[in-house]
Amino acid sequence: MKQAIWNDKVIAESDATVVIEGNHYFPPNDIKKEFFKSTETHTMCPWKGVASYYDVEVNGKVNKDAAWYYPEVSELAKGIKGYVAFWKGVEVK
């Protein structure tokens, strides 16, 4: 079971993460949606597609664009469509 933790709170938990390029991608149903707020940020991965981002909000603190996902993916990345990955101090263990 993998957990994503930020600001001493488990924000995602799953036994079905997919690891790509060293990042654990959590199934969308395994994130605790109350801690996530969509942002206007987007980036482009040449082989996965366009990523969208979430701010992570826990106990009044905001970690800007700390989670990302691919709402639409290339054929090569179809296994992570909608799955959420983390950075910016979010610990996955």
N, C-alpha and C positions, 0 to 999 in steps of 0.2 A: 504494500500500500504506500503510495507516494502522497505527500502533503506539500502544499505551497503555503508558506507562513510569512506574514508581514505584520510588523507592529504587534508581535506576540499573539496573533490570531490566525487560525487555520482558515484560509480563504478558498482552498480547493483541496479535494481529497479523492484519490482514485486508485484502483488497481488495474486500470486499463490505459495508462499513459502511452504515448507513442514518442520515442526518442529520435529526433532528427537534429543533426549538427550539434549534439550535446545538450539540446533543450528538450525538456519533458513537455509534451503537449497534452493537456488535460481535456477529456471529452466535455462538451459544453454543459451536459447535465450534471457534471461533477464539480462545477464551480459554485460557490455560494454567491448568487447573483446580487444579494443585498450589498456586497462590498465593491461592486463594479459599476462604473459610469462610462458610457461611450464618449469618445472624444472625436474631434475632427481630424486627428492625425492619421496619415496614411503613408506607407512606404512601399517600395517595389522590390520584390525579390525576383531575380531573373528566371528562376525555375519554379517558384511556388506561386507567384502572383502578387496581388496588391494586398498588403496587410492593413487591417484596421486595429485601433487601439482602445484600451480602457484605462481610465484612472482607477487606482485602487484606493478606497477610502475606508479607514479603520480607526475607530475611536477619535474622530475629529481630525485625523491627519490624512493628507492626500499624497499619494505617490503617483505623480503625473506620468501617464503613458507607460505604466509598469507592466501591462499585460497586452499581448497582441494575439490576433487570430486572422485567419484567412476566410472571409465569407464565401468567396469563390476561389477555386484553385485550378492550377493546370492539371493535366492528366497525371503528371509525375507525382503530384502532391495530394491526390484525391483522398488518401488515408487520413489527412488532417483537416479536412474541410470543417470549419467552425470550431476546431479545437483551440484551446487557449494555452499560451506559453508566457513565461515571466522573465523579468530581469529587474534592474534597478533596486537591488537589495532584497527582493523577494527570495526567500530560501526555499529550495525544493529538497526535501529529504524523505 
